[in-house]
Amino acid sequence: MKKLKHLLILLLGMITWNCSTIKLIDSWKSEDFQAVKSKRILVAAKSPDSAIQKSFEKAIVSKLKGQDIDAIEMHKVFPSIKDKEQRTTEEVQQILQMFKEKKIEGLLITSLKQTIETNSSSKPERGKIQLENKRKGTFTIEDYDNLKDLPDLDKLDFDTSVDSKTTSTTYILESITYDLALEKDRQLVNVCLLDVVDPDAADQVLNAFAKVISDQFKK
């Protein structure tokens, strides 16, 4: 009887784990992408909440360093640069000069693209990388490309029981990589969209999210 009870607990845990999924749904790389791998890359997570920013940046940098990529967190190197909707031309030039002084030539930004609420029995329409986004080759820090703030995964509370689970929440997260050493119309070198469905454990989601992004840099 005890063995049966333990087996049921294990199966329930597996079902709960499978309720939360994360996967790459679309990606694009320019022909210049390979070159950015050998450069110092600054990882920035779009959020005014410092705890959220730090958690995403740490997870991604850890994975990139595992591939011998010189990645650093925005919150560590530039704690004075705060999330801002709009910046003046002078502010932009100051930031780019700060990047140059730290020998930063790559920039990876993560943000929330879209949040979708659906019935658990239906499938949400996943996002795709828009053609105009692929054509936009210049990093425009003035408006941060209208990026949305990342969700606070620690505050998400999903009821995974079969009876009460009537809705499903999907987060479309976006990762954008720029090579700032290139000409302005060629700086965008990678875009990828990630599908996060019903996250119920922040650490698990962050680890999987960071792995999918870092996999873009594998040869």
PyMOL CGO cylinders between C-alpha atoms (Angstrom):
from pymol import cmd
from pymol.cgo import CYLINDER

trace = [
    CYLINDER, 0.00, 0.00, 0.00, 2.86, 2.37, 0.84, 0.3, 1, 1, 1, 1, 1, 1,
    CYLINDER, 2.86, 2.37, 0.84, 4.51, 1.65, -2.51, 0.3, 1, 1, 1, 1, 1, 1,
    CYLINDER, 4.51, 1.65, -2.51, 1.25, 2.45, -4.31, 0.3, 1, 1, 1, 1, 1, 1,
    CYLINDER, 1.25, 2.45, -4.31, 0.91, 5.71, -2.34, 0.3, 1, 1, 1, 1, 1, 1,
    CYLINDER, 0.91, 5.71, -2.34, 4.48, 6.74, -3.21, 0.3, 1, 1, 1, 1, 1, 1,
    CYLINDER, 4.48, 6.74, -3.21, 3.85, 5.91, -6.88, 0.3, 1, 1, 1, 1, 1, 1,
    CYLINDER, 3.85, 5.91, -6.88, 0.72, 8.07, -6.92, 0.3, 1, 1, 1, 1, 1, 1,
    CYLINDER, 0.72, 8.07, -6.92, 2.63, 10.99, -5.35, 0.3, 1, 1, 1, 1, 1, 1,
    CYLINDER, 2.63, 10.99, -5.35, 5.38, 10.62, -7.97, 0.3, 1, 1, 1, 1, 1, 1,
    CYLINDER, 5.38, 10.62, -7.97, 2.86, 10.55, -10.83, 0.3, 1, 1, 1, 1, 1, 1,
    CYLINDER, 2.86, 10.55, -10.83, 1.09, 13.62, -9.43, 0.3, 1, 1, 1, 1, 1, 1,
    CYLINDER, 1.09, 13.62, -9.43, 4.42, 15.46, -9.30, 0.3, 1, 1, 1, 1, 1, 1,
    CYLINDER, 4.42, 15.46, -9.30, 5.12, 14.56, -12.90, 0.3, 1, 1, 1, 1, 1, 1,
    CYLINDER, 5.12, 14.56, -12.90, 1.69, 15.83, -13.97, 0.3, 1, 1, 1, 1, 1, 1,
    CYLINDER, 1.69, 15.83, -13.97, 2.25, 19.12, -12.10, 0.3, 1, 1, 1, 1, 1, 1,
    CYLINDER, 2.25, 19.12, -12.10, 5.68, 19.53, -13.71, 0.3, 1, 1, 1, 1, 1, 1,
    CYLINDER, 5.68, 19.53, -13.71, 4.23, 18.97, -17.18, 0.3, 1, 1, 1, 1, 1, 1,
    CYLINDER, 4.23, 18.97, -17.18, 1.64, 21.72, -16.63, 0.3, 1, 1, 1, 1, 1, 1,
    CYLINDER, 1.64, 21.72, -16.63, 4.45, 24.24, -16.93, 0.3, 1, 1, 1, 1, 1, 1,
    CYLINDER, 4.45, 24.24, -16.93, 6.24, 24.26, -20.27, 0.3, 1, 1, 1, 1, 1, 1,
    CYLINDER, 6.24, 24.26, -20.27, 8.70, 26.53, -22.02, 0.3, 1, 1, 1, 1, 1, 1,
    CYLINDER, 8.70, 26.53, -22.02, 9.92, 26.27, -25.60, 0.3, 1, 1, 1, 1, 1, 1,
    CYLINDER, 9.92, 26.27, -25.60, 11.32, 28.23, -28.49, 0.3, 1, 1, 1, 1, 1, 1,
    CYLINDER, 11.32, 28.23, -28.49, 8.52, 29.12, -30.93, 0.3, 1, 1, 1, 1, 1, 1,
    CYLINDER, 8.52, 29.12, -30.93, 10.36, 31.30, -33.43, 0.3, 1, 1, 1, 1, 1, 1,
    CYLINDER, 10.36, 31.30, -33.43, 13.89, 32.60, -34.01, 0.3, 1, 1, 1, 1, 1, 1,
    CYLINDER, 13.89, 32.60, -34.01, 15.90, 34.56, -36.54, 0.3, 1, 1, 1, 1, 1, 1,
    CYLINDER, 15.90, 34.56, -36.54, 19.63, 35.14, -36.98, 0.3, 1, 1, 1, 1, 1, 1,
    CYLINDER, 19.63, 35.14, -36.98, 21.44, 37.47, -39.32, 0.3, 1, 1, 1, 1, 1, 1,
    CYLINDER, 21.44, 37.47, -39.32, 24.52, 36.44, -41.25, 0.3, 1, 1, 1, 1, 1, 1,
    CYLINDER, 24.52, 36.44, -41.25, 26.56, 38.54, -38.77, 0.3, 1, 1, 1, 1, 1, 1,
    CYLINDER, 26.56, 38.54, -38.77, 25.43, 36.61, -35.69, 0.3, 1, 1, 1, 1, 1, 1,
    CYLINDER, 25.43, 36.61, -35.69, 28.49, 34.37, -35.38, 0.3, 1, 1, 1, 1, 1, 1,
    CYLINDER, 28.49, 34.37, -35.38, 30.79, 37.36, -34.80, 0.3, 1, 1, 1, 1, 1, 1,
    CYLINDER, 30.79, 37.36, -34.80, 28.97, 38.56, -31.67, 0.3, 1, 1, 1, 1, 1, 1,
    CYLINDER, 28.97, 38.56, -31.67, 29.79, 35.34, -29.82, 0.3, 1, 1, 1, 1, 1, 1,
    CYLINDER, 29.79, 35.34, -29.82, 33.42, 36.41, -29.37, 0.3, 1, 1, 1, 1, 1, 1,
    CYLINDER, 33.42, 36.41, -29.37, 32.52, 39.85, -27.98, 0.3, 1, 1, 1, 1, 1, 1,
    CYLINDER, 32.52, 39.85, -27.98, 31.64, 41.09, -24.52, 0.3, 1, 1, 1, 1, 1, 1,
    CYLINDER, 31.64, 41.09, -24.52, 27.85, 40.88, -24.24, 0.3, 1, 1, 1, 1, 1, 1,
    CYLINDER, 27.85, 40.88, -24.24, 25.78, 42.92, -21.80, 0.3, 1, 1, 1, 1, 1, 1,
    CYLINDER, 25.78, 42.92, -21.80, 22.60, 41.14, -20.67, 0.3, 1, 1, 1, 1, 1, 1,
    CYLINDER, 22.60, 41.14, -20.67, 19.68, 43.42, -19.77, 0.3, 1, 1, 1, 1, 1, 1,
    CYLINDER, 19.68, 43.42, -19.77, 16.28, 42.30, -18.46, 0.3, 1, 1, 1, 1, 1, 1,
    CYLINDER, 16.28, 42.30, -18.46, 13.42, 44.74, -19.03, 0.3, 1, 1, 1, 1, 1, 1,
    CYLINDER, 13.42, 44.74, -19.03, 11.87, 45.47, -15.64, 0.3, 1, 1, 1, 1, 1, 1,
    CYLINDER, 11.87, 45.47, -15.64, 11.69, 48.42, -13.24, 0.3, 1, 1, 1, 1, 1, 1,
    CYLINDER, 11.69, 48.42, -13.24, 11.77, 45.89, -10.39, 0.3, 1, 1, 1, 1, 1, 1,
    CYLINDER, 11.77, 45.89, -10.39, 15.42, 45.27, -9.47, 0.3, 1, 1, 1, 1, 1, 1,
    CYLINDER, 15.42, 45.27, -9.47, 14.71, 41.77, -8.09, 0.3, 1, 1, 1, 1, 1, 1,
    CYLINDER, 14.71, 41.77, -8.09, 13.10, 40.65, -11.35, 0.3, 1, 1, 1, 1, 1, 1,
    CYLINDER, 13.10, 40.65, -11.35, 15.87, 42.25, -13.39, 0.3, 1, 1, 1, 1, 1, 1,
    CYLINDER, 15.87, 42.25, -13.39, 18.58, 40.52, -11.37, 0.3, 1, 1, 1, 1, 1, 1,
    CYLINDER, 18.58, 40.52, -11.37, 16.94, 37.07, -11.48, 0.3, 1, 1, 1, 1, 1, 1,
    CYLINDER, 16.94, 37.07, -11.48, 16.61, 37.04, -15.28, 0.3, 1, 1, 1, 1, 1, 1,
    CYLINDER, 16.61, 37.04, -15.28, 20.05, 38.54, -15.91, 0.3, 1, 1, 1, 1, 1, 1,
    CYLINDER, 20.05, 38.54, -15.91, 21.82, 36.14, -13.54, 0.3, 1, 1, 1, 1, 1, 1,
    CYLINDER, 21.82, 36.14, -13.54, 20.17, 33.08, -15.08, 0.3, 1, 1, 1, 1, 1, 1,
    CYLINDER, 20.17, 33.08, -15.08, 21.06, 34.06, -18.65, 0.3, 1, 1, 1, 1, 1, 1,
    CYLINDER, 21.06, 34.06, -18.65, 24.63, 35.15, -17.88, 0.3, 1, 1, 1, 1, 1, 1,
    CYLINDER, 24.63, 35.15, -17.88, 25.27, 31.90, -16.02, 0.3, 1, 1, 1, 1, 1, 1,
    CYLINDER, 25.27, 31.90, -16.02, 24.26, 29.85, -19.07, 0.3, 1, 1, 1, 1, 1, 1,
    CYLINDER, 24.26, 29.85, -19.07, 26.26, 32.00, -21.50, 0.3, 1, 1, 1, 1, 1, 1,
    CYLINDER, 26.26, 32.00, -21.50, 29.39, 31.80, -19.37, 0.3, 1, 1, 1, 1, 1, 1,
    CYLINDER, 29.39, 31.80, -19.37, 28.99, 28.03, -19.46, 0.3, 1, 1, 1, 1, 1, 1,
    CYLINDER, 28.99, 28.03, -19.46, 29.67, 28.36, -23.20, 0.3, 1, 1, 1, 1, 1, 1,
    CYLINDER, 29.67, 28.36, -23.20, 32.75, 30.54, -22.59, 0.3, 1, 1, 1, 1, 1, 1,
    CYLINDER, 32.75, 30.54, -22.59, 30.92, 33.67, -23.72, 0.3, 1, 1, 1, 1, 1, 1,
    CYLINDER, 30.92, 33.67, -23.72, 32.01, 36.90, -22.04, 0.3, 1, 1, 1, 1, 1, 1,
    CYLINDER, 32.01, 36.90, -22.04, 28.60, 37.91, -20.67, 0.3, 1, 1, 1, 1, 1, 1,
    CYLINDER, 28.60, 37.91, -20.67, 27.91, 40.39, -17.86, 0.3, 1, 1, 1, 1, 1, 1,
    CYLINDER, 27.91, 40.39, -17.86, 24.78, 41.57, -16.08, 0.3, 1, 1, 1, 1, 1, 1,
    CYLINDER, 24.78, 41.57, -16.08, 23.45, 45.08, -16.56, 0.3, 1, 1, 1, 1, 1, 1,
    CYLINDER, 23.45, 45.08, -16.56, 22.60, 45.47, -12.86, 0.3, 1, 1, 1, 1, 1, 1,
    CYLINDER, 22.60, 45.47, -12.86, 26.19, 44.71, -11.85, 0.3, 1, 1, 1, 1, 1, 1,
    CYLINDER, 26.19, 44.71, -11.85, 28.05, 46.83, -14.37, 0.3, 1, 1, 1, 1, 1, 1,
    CYLINDER, 28.05, 46.83, -14.37, 25.60, 49.73, -14.73, 0.3, 1, 1, 1, 1, 1, 1,
    CYLINDER, 25.60, 49.73, -14.73, 23.45, 49.90, -11.58, 0.3, 1, 1, 1, 1, 1, 1,
    CYLINDER, 23.45, 49.90, -11.58, 22.85, 53.61, -12.23, 0.3, 1, 1, 1, 1, 1, 1,
    CYLINDER, 22.85, 53.61, -12.23, 21.08, 52.94, -15.54, 0.3, 1, 1, 1, 1, 1, 1,
    CYLINDER, 21.08, 52.94, -15.54, 17.43, 52.56, -14.63, 0.3, 1, 1, 1, 1, 1, 1,
    CYLINDER, 17.43, 52.56, -14.63, 14.57, 51.31, -16.76, 0.3, 1, 1, 1, 1, 1, 1,
    CYLINDER, 14.57, 51.31, -16.76, 13.09, 54.25, -18.64, 0.3, 1, 1, 1, 1, 1, 1,
    CYLINDER, 13.09, 54.25, -18.64, 10.45, 54.57, -21.36, 0.3, 1, 1, 1, 1, 1, 1,
    CYLINDER, 10.45, 54.57, -21.36, 12.13, 57.39, -23.26, 0.3, 1, 1, 1, 1, 1, 1,
    CYLINDER, 12.13, 57.39, -23.26, 15.58, 58.94, -23.33, 0.3, 1, 1, 1, 1, 1, 1,
    CYLINDER, 15.58, 58.94, -23.33, 17.02, 62.04, -24.94, 0.3, 1, 1, 1, 1, 1, 1,
    CYLINDER, 17.02, 62.04, -24.94, 19.68, 61.87, -27.63, 0.3, 1, 1, 1, 1, 1, 1,
    CYLINDER, 19.68, 61.87, -27.63, 22.24, 63.10, -25.10, 0.3, 1, 1, 1, 1, 1, 1,
    CYLINDER, 22.24, 63.10, -25.10, 21.31, 60.35, -22.63, 0.3, 1, 1, 1, 1, 1, 1,
    CYLINDER, 21.31, 60.35, -22.63, 21.65, 57.74, -25.36, 0.3, 1, 1, 1, 1, 1, 1,
    CYLINDER, 21.65, 57.74, -25.36, 25.11, 58.98, -26.31, 0.3, 1, 1, 1, 1, 1, 1,
    CYLINDER, 25.11, 58.98, -26.31, 26.18, 58.89, -22.67, 0.3, 1, 1, 1, 1, 1, 1,
    CYLINDER, 26.18, 58.89, -22.67, 25.02, 55.29, -22.30, 0.3, 1, 1, 1, 1, 1, 1,
    CYLINDER, 25.02, 55.29, -22.30, 26.73, 54.18, -25.50, 0.3, 1, 1, 1, 1, 1, 1,
    CYLINDER, 26.73, 54.18, -25.50, 29.94, 55.86, -24.32, 0.3, 1, 1, 1, 1, 1, 1,
    CYLINDER, 29.94, 55.86, -24.32, 29.68, 53.95, -21.03, 0.3, 1, 1, 1, 1, 1, 1,
    CYLINDER, 29.68, 53.95, -21.03, 29.35, 50.72, -23.02, 0.3, 1, 1, 1, 1, 1, 1,
    CYLINDER, 29.35, 50.72, -23.02, 32.42, 51.63, -25.06, 0.3, 1, 1, 1, 1, 1, 1,
    CYLINDER, 32.42, 51.63, -25.06, 34.49, 52.33, -21.96, 0.3, 1, 1, 1, 1, 1, 1,
    CYLINDER, 34.49, 52.33, -21.96, 33.64, 48.87, -20.62, 0.3, 1, 1, 1, 1, 1, 1,
    CYLINDER, 33.64, 48.87, -20.62, 34.50, 47.32, -24.02, 0.3, 1, 1, 1, 1, 1, 1,
    CYLINDER, 34.50, 47.32, -24.02, 30.92, 46.14, -24.49, 0.3, 1, 1, 1, 1, 1, 1,
    CYLINDER, 30.92, 46.14, -24.49, 30.05, 45.44, -28.12, 0.3, 1, 1, 1, 1, 1, 1,
    CYLINDER, 30.05, 45.44, -28.12, 27.15, 43.00, -27.71, 0.3, 1, 1, 1, 1, 1, 1,
    CYLINDER, 27.15, 43.00, -27.71, 23.77, 43.65, -26.09, 0.3, 1, 1, 1, 1, 1, 1,
    CYLINDER, 23.77, 43.65, -26.09, 21.12, 41.05, -25.24, 0.3, 1, 1, 1, 1, 1, 1,
    CYLINDER, 21.12, 41.05, -25.24, 17.74, 42.34, -24.03, 0.3, 1, 1, 1, 1, 1, 1,
    CYLINDER, 17.74, 42.34, -24.03, 14.91, 40.18, -22.70, 0.3, 1, 1, 1, 1, 1, 1,
    CYLINDER, 14.91, 40.18, -22.70, 11.34, 41.40, -22.33, 0.3, 1, 1, 1, 1, 1, 1,
    CYLINDER, 11.34, 41.40, -22.33, 7.70, 40.37, -22.28, 0.3, 1, 1, 1, 1, 1, 1,
    CYLINDER, 7.70, 40.37, -22.28, 6.17, 40.34, -25.77, 0.3, 1, 1, 1, 1, 1, 1,
    CYLINDER, 6.17, 40.34, -25.77, 2.63, 39.22, -24.98, 0.3, 1, 1, 1, 1, 1, 1,
    CYLINDER, 2.63, 39.22, -24.98, 0.40, 37.63, -22.31, 0.3, 1, 1, 1, 1, 1, 1,
    CYLINDER, 0.40, 37.63, -22.31, -2.38, 35.28, -23.44, 0.3, 1, 1, 1, 1, 1, 1,
    CYLINDER, -2.38, 35.28, -23.44, -5.27, 33.96, -21.33, 0.3, 1, 1, 1, 1, 1, 1,
    CYLINDER, -5.27, 33.96, -21.33, -7.20, 31.01, -22.82, 0.3, 1, 1, 1, 1, 1, 1,
    CYLINDER, -7.20, 31.01, -22.82, -9.45, 28.15, -21.81, 0.3, 1, 1, 1, 1, 1, 1,
    CYLINDER, -9.45, 28.15, -21.81, -7.35, 25.15, -20.91, 0.3, 1, 1, 1, 1, 1, 1,
    CYLINDER, -7.35, 25.15, -20.91, -9.00, 23.17, -23.72, 0.3, 1, 1, 1, 1, 1, 1,
    CYLINDER, -9.00, 23.17, -23.72, -8.00, 25.65, -26.45, 0.3, 1, 1, 1, 1, 1, 1,
    CYLINDER, -8.00, 25.65, -26.45, -4.63, 26.57, -27.90, 0.3, 1, 1, 1, 1, 1, 1,
    CYLINDER, -4.63, 26.57, -27.90, -3.51, 30.23, -27.92, 0.3, 1, 1, 1, 1, 1, 1,
    CYLINDER, -3.51, 30.23, -27.92, -2.28, 31.88, -31.07, 0.3, 1, 1, 1, 1, 1, 1,
    CYLINDER, -2.28, 31.88, -31.07, 1.49, 32.03, -30.67, 0.3, 1, 1, 1, 1, 1, 1,
    CYLINDER, 1.49, 32.03, -30.67, 3.45, 35.05, -31.74, 0.3, 1, 1, 1, 1, 1, 1,
    CYLINDER, 3.45, 35.05, -31.74, 5.81, 35.16, -34.68, 0.3, 1, 1, 1, 1, 1, 1,
    CYLINDER, 5.81, 35.16, -34.68, 8.74, 37.42, -35.38, 0.3, 1, 1, 1, 1, 1, 1,
    CYLINDER, 8.74, 37.42, -35.38, 7.38, 40.17, -37.54, 0.3, 1, 1, 1, 1, 1, 1,
    CYLINDER, 7.38, 40.17, -37.54, 9.09, 40.85, -40.86, 0.3, 1, 1, 1, 1, 1, 1,
    CYLINDER, 9.09, 40.85, -40.86, 9.53, 44.51, -39.97, 0.3, 1, 1, 1, 1, 1, 1,
    CYLINDER, 9.53, 44.51, -39.97, 11.41, 43.47, -36.82, 0.3, 1, 1, 1, 1, 1, 1,
    CYLINDER, 11.41, 43.47, -36.82, 13.89, 41.53, -38.94, 0.3, 1, 1, 1, 1, 1, 1,
    CYLINDER, 13.89, 41.53, -38.94, 14.45, 44.58, -41.11, 0.3, 1, 1, 1, 1, 1, 1,
    CYLINDER, 14.45, 44.58, -41.11, 15.03, 46.85, -38.11, 0.3, 1, 1, 1, 1, 1, 1,
    CYLINDER, 15.03, 46.85, -38.11, 18.77, 46.55, -37.72, 0.3, 1, 1, 1, 1, 1, 1,
    CYLINDER, 18.77, 46.55, -37.72, 19.66, 49.41, -35.40, 0.3, 1, 1, 1, 1, 1, 1,
    CYLINDER, 19.66, 49.41, -35.40, 19.59, 49.38, -31.61, 0.3, 1, 1, 1, 1, 1, 1,
    CYLINDER, 19.59, 49.38, -31.61, 17.25, 52.21, -30.59, 0.3, 1, 1, 1, 1, 1, 1,
    CYLINDER, 17.25, 52.21, -30.59, 17.69, 52.69, -26.88, 0.3, 1, 1, 1, 1, 1, 1,
    CYLINDER, 17.69, 52.69, -26.88, 15.64, 55.92, -27.01, 0.3, 1, 1, 1, 1, 1, 1,
    CYLINDER, 15.64, 55.92, -27.01, 12.36, 54.06, -26.54, 0.3, 1, 1, 1, 1, 1, 1,
    CYLINDER, 12.36, 54.06, -26.54, 13.83, 50.63, -25.72, 0.3, 1, 1, 1, 1, 1, 1,
    CYLINDER, 13.83, 50.63, -25.72, 11.91, 49.33, -28.76, 0.3, 1, 1, 1, 1, 1, 1,
    CYLINDER, 11.91, 49.33, -28.76, 8.66, 49.61, -26.77, 0.3, 1, 1, 1, 1, 1, 1,
    CYLINDER, 8.66, 49.61, -26.77, 9.55, 46.51, -24.77, 0.3, 1, 1, 1, 1, 1, 1,
    CYLINDER, 9.55, 46.51, -24.77, 7.21, 45.34, -22.00, 0.3, 1, 1, 1, 1, 1, 1,
    CYLINDER, 7.21, 45.34, -22.00, 8.24, 44.48, -18.45, 0.3, 1, 1, 1, 1, 1, 1,
    CYLINDER, 8.24, 44.48, -18.45, 9.05, 40.86, -17.63, 0.3, 1, 1, 1, 1, 1, 1,
    CYLINDER, 9.05, 40.86, -17.63, 6.62, 39.04, -15.29, 0.3, 1, 1, 1, 1, 1, 1,
    CYLINDER, 6.62, 39.04, -15.29, 7.42, 38.44, -11.63, 0.3, 1, 1, 1, 1, 1, 1,
    CYLINDER, 7.42, 38.44, -11.63, 7.58, 34.65, -11.66, 0.3, 1, 1, 1, 1, 1, 1,
    CYLINDER, 7.58, 34.65, -11.66, 7.81, 34.41, -7.86, 0.3, 1, 1, 1, 1, 1, 1,
    CYLINDER, 7.81, 34.41, -7.86, 4.35, 35.94, -7.47, 0.3, 1, 1, 1, 1, 1, 1,
    CYLINDER, 4.35, 35.94, -7.47, 2.60, 33.63, -9.93, 0.3, 1, 1, 1, 1, 1, 1,
    CYLINDER, 2.60, 33.63, -9.93, 0.24, 31.18, -8.23, 0.3, 1, 1, 1, 1, 1, 1,
    CYLINDER, 0.24, 31.18, -8.23, -1.46, 28.66, -10.49, 0.3, 1, 1, 1, 1, 1, 1,
    CYLINDER, -1.46, 28.66, -10.49, -3.86, 26.02, -9.23, 0.3, 1, 1, 1, 1, 1, 1,
    CYLINDER, -3.86, 26.02, -9.23, -2.87, 22.87, -11.12, 0.3, 1, 1, 1, 1, 1, 1,
    CYLINDER, -2.87, 22.87, -11.12, -5.73, 20.64, -9.91, 0.3, 1, 1, 1, 1, 1, 1,
    CYLINDER, -5.73, 20.64, -9.91, -7.76, 19.06, -12.70, 0.3, 1, 1, 1, 1, 1, 1,
    CYLINDER, -7.76, 19.06, -12.70, -11.16, 20.39, -11.55, 0.3, 1, 1, 1, 1, 1, 1,
    CYLINDER, -11.16, 20.39, -11.55, -10.17, 24.02, -10.97, 0.3, 1, 1, 1, 1, 1, 1,
    CYLINDER, -10.17, 24.02, -10.97, -7.76, 24.39, -13.88, 0.3, 1, 1, 1, 1, 1, 1,
    CYLINDER, -7.76, 24.39, -13.88, -10.15, 26.02, -16.39, 0.3, 1, 1, 1, 1, 1, 1,
    CYLINDER, -10.15, 26.02, -16.39, -7.86, 28.69, -17.82, 0.3, 1, 1, 1, 1, 1, 1,
    CYLINDER, -7.86, 28.69, -17.82, -4.31, 28.70, -19.09, 0.3, 1, 1, 1, 1, 1, 1,
    CYLINDER, -4.31, 28.70, -19.09, -1.81, 31.57, -19.05, 0.3, 1, 1, 1, 1, 1, 1,
    CYLINDER, -1.81, 31.57, -19.05, 0.85, 31.86, -21.73, 0.3, 1, 1, 1, 1, 1, 1,
    CYLINDER, 0.85, 31.86, -21.73, 3.71, 34.36, -21.62, 0.3, 1, 1, 1, 1, 1, 1,
    CYLINDER, 3.71, 34.36, -21.62, 5.53, 35.14, -24.86, 0.3, 1, 1, 1, 1, 1, 1,
    CYLINDER, 5.53, 35.14, -24.86, 9.03, 36.28, -23.88, 0.3, 1, 1, 1, 1, 1, 1,
    CYLINDER, 9.03, 36.28, -23.88, 11.41, 37.88, -26.35, 0.3, 1, 1, 1, 1, 1, 1,
    CYLINDER, 11.41, 37.88, -26.35, 15.19, 37.96, -26.53, 0.3, 1, 1, 1, 1, 1, 1,
    CYLINDER, 15.19, 37.96, -26.53, 16.92, 40.46, -28.83, 0.3, 1, 1, 1, 1, 1, 1,
    CYLINDER, 16.92, 40.46, -28.83, 20.67, 40.54, -29.48, 0.3, 1, 1, 1, 1, 1, 1,
    CYLINDER, 20.67, 40.54, -29.48, 22.58, 43.45, -31.03, 0.3, 1, 1, 1, 1, 1, 1,
    CYLINDER, 22.58, 43.45, -31.03, 26.16, 43.73, -32.23, 0.3, 1, 1, 1, 1, 1, 1,
    CYLINDER, 26.16, 43.73, -32.23, 26.94, 47.38, -31.51, 0.3, 1, 1, 1, 1, 1, 1,
    CYLINDER, 26.94, 47.38, -31.51, 30.23, 47.20, -33.43, 0.3, 1, 1, 1, 1, 1, 1,
    CYLINDER, 30.23, 47.20, -33.43, 28.42, 46.84, -36.75, 0.3, 1, 1, 1, 1, 1, 1,
    CYLINDER, 28.42, 46.84, -36.75, 26.98, 49.54, -38.95, 0.3, 1, 1, 1, 1, 1, 1,
    CYLINDER, 26.98, 49.54, -38.95, 23.68, 50.90, -37.65, 0.3, 1, 1, 1, 1, 1, 1,
    CYLINDER, 23.68, 50.90, -37.65, 21.47, 49.10, -40.15, 0.3, 1, 1, 1, 1, 1, 1,
    CYLINDER, 21.47, 49.10, -40.15, 23.06, 45.72, -39.35, 0.3, 1, 1, 1, 1, 1, 1,
    CYLINDER, 23.06, 45.72, -39.35, 23.25, 45.76, -35.54, 0.3, 1, 1, 1, 1, 1, 1,
    CYLINDER, 23.25, 45.76, -35.54, 20.28, 43.45, -34.92, 0.3, 1, 1, 1, 1, 1, 1,
    CYLINDER, 20.28, 43.45, -34.92, 21.71, 39.92, -35.17, 0.3, 1, 1, 1, 1, 1, 1,
    CYLINDER, 21.71, 39.92, -35.17, 19.28, 37.64, -33.32, 0.3, 1, 1, 1, 1, 1, 1,
    CYLINDER, 19.28, 37.64, -33.32, 15.64, 37.60, -32.22, 0.3, 1, 1, 1, 1, 1, 1,
    CYLINDER, 15.64, 37.60, -32.22, 13.89, 34.70, -30.53, 0.3, 1, 1, 1, 1, 1, 1,
    CYLINDER, 13.89, 34.70, -30.53, 10.44, 34.22, -29.02, 0.3, 1, 1, 1, 1, 1, 1,
    CYLINDER, 10.44, 34.22, -29.02, 9.84, 31.82, -26.15, 0.3, 1, 1, 1, 1, 1, 1,
    CYLINDER, 9.84, 31.82, -26.15, 6.56, 30.31, -25.09, 0.3, 1, 1, 1, 1, 1, 1,
    CYLINDER, 6.56, 30.31, -25.09, 6.02, 29.94, -21.31, 0.3, 1, 1, 1, 1, 1, 1,
    CYLINDER, 6.02, 29.94, -21.31, 2.79, 28.14, -20.38, 0.3, 1, 1, 1, 1, 1, 1,
    CYLINDER, 2.79, 28.14, -20.38, 1.41, 28.15, -16.83, 0.3, 1, 1, 1, 1, 1, 1,
    CYLINDER, 1.41, 28.15, -16.83, 4.70, 28.65, -14.94, 0.3, 1, 1, 1, 1, 1, 1,
    CYLINDER, 4.70, 28.65, -14.94, 4.45, 27.34, -11.38, 0.3, 1, 1, 1, 1, 1, 1,
    CYLINDER, 4.45, 27.34, -11.38, 8.08, 27.42, -10.22, 0.3, 1, 1, 1, 1, 1, 1,
    CYLINDER, 8.08, 27.42, -10.22, 10.23, 30.50, -10.80, 0.3, 1, 1, 1, 1, 1, 1,
    CYLINDER, 10.23, 30.50, -10.80, 13.61, 28.74, -10.61, 0.3, 1, 1, 1, 1, 1, 1,
    CYLINDER, 13.61, 28.74, -10.61, 12.58, 26.05, -13.09, 0.3, 1, 1, 1, 1, 1, 1,
    CYLINDER, 12.58, 26.05, -13.09, 11.22, 28.59, -15.58, 0.3, 1, 1, 1, 1, 1, 1,
    CYLINDER, 11.22, 28.59, -15.58, 14.28, 30.85, -15.32, 0.3, 1, 1, 1, 1, 1, 1,
    CYLINDER, 14.28, 30.85, -15.32, 16.66, 27.93, -15.83, 0.3, 1, 1, 1, 1, 1, 1,
    CYLINDER, 16.66, 27.93, -15.83, 14.75, 26.67, -18.88, 0.3, 1, 1, 1, 1, 1, 1,
    CYLINDER, 14.75, 26.67, -18.88, 14.32, 30.19, -20.26, 0.3, 1, 1, 1, 1, 1, 1,
    CYLINDER, 14.32, 30.19, -20.26, 18.04, 30.93, -19.95, 0.3, 1, 1, 1, 1, 1, 1,
    CYLINDER, 18.04, 30.93, -19.95, 18.95, 27.60, -21.58, 0.3, 1, 1, 1, 1, 1, 1,
    CYLINDER, 18.95, 27.60, -21.58, 16.77, 28.23, -24.63, 0.3, 1, 1, 1, 1, 1, 1,
    CYLINDER, 16.77, 28.23, -24.63, 18.39, 31.66, -25.09, 0.3, 1, 1, 1, 1, 1, 1,
    CYLINDER, 18.39, 31.66, -25.09, 21.93, 30.37, -24.60, 0.3, 1, 1, 1, 1, 1, 1,
    CYLINDER, 21.93, 30.37, -24.60, 21.27, 27.57, -27.10, 0.3, 1, 1, 1, 1, 1, 1,
    CYLINDER, 21.27, 27.57, -27.10, 21.03, 30.30, -29.76, 0.3, 1, 1, 1, 1, 1, 1,
    CYLINDER, 21.03, 30.30, -29.76, 24.77, 30.84, -29.27, 0.3, 1, 1, 1, 1, 1, 1,
    CYLINDER, 24.77, 30.84, -29.27, 25.78, 27.22, -29.80, 0.3, 1, 1, 1, 1, 1, 1,
    CYLINDER, 25.78, 27.22, -29.80, 27.64, 26.47, -33.00, 0.3, 1, 1, 1, 1, 1, 1,
]
cmd.load_cgo(trace, "trace")
